[in-house]
């Protein structure tokens, strides 16, 4: 988001920073959750990632923390006036986190269920889309 603001306007704003935070957290989580199924191959290949460095349960807790921080970051940005209230639409897809968070809070020695991974992708796409919709609506109603 900051990069887009720089390319489009030559500068960045508080709104660009605020919109970048949830995008960062969700992208981080998308990559993190996808490290779990690759754990054995990554270990054999000598790779270093959070699942290997921290272990499955702590890495799952990092996932959960970033997931919960995402809608909170949107709400805080609205409260402090960096994003318009319509950006709160981006918090609605957080309901999709039920399956991945259930896995993260449970037995993380079990594989990440495919529905949880799918819900994580849907959450990423829907949240970014609804933040953008919220920003567009706010601009159109000015």
Secondary structure, 3 states (H helix, E strand, C coil): CHHHHHHHHCCCCHHHHHHHHHHHHHHHHHHHHHHHCCHHHHHHCCCCCHHHHHCHHHHHHHHHHHHHHHHHHHHHHHHCCCCCHHHHHHHHHHHHHHHHHHHHHCCCCCCCCHHHHHHHHHHHHHHHHHHHHHHHHHHHCC
